[in-house]
Amino acid sequence: MIKDAVTSQDYGVVFHLEYKFKDHYLSPGITARYLYGLADVIKDNEGDQVLNSVFEILLSFPIGGEKDVQE
C-alpha cells in the first residue's frame, strides 16, 4: 500500500503574498502561495530526497459580511 511507503507528516517553509482590490477586509483579492517541503516524504529512502513543492494561486470573493450603514 502507498501509506506504507510514504511518511504521514511533512514540514516546510511557506511564502505568501496577498493583494486586496480595495482597502477593506471584505474586498475581493488574489493570493499566491509557495510551499517548499523540507522533509523526505519517502520512508526508508536510500537515494535522493523526495520533497514536496506546491504553488497556489487563489481568488477570493467574500460572501455576506457587514452591510454599509449610511447616516
Buried (B, 14 or more C-beta within 10 A) or exposed (E): EEEEEBEEEBEBEEEEEEEBEEEEEEEEBEBEBBBEBEEBBBEEEEEEEEBBEEEEEEEBEEEEEEEEEEE
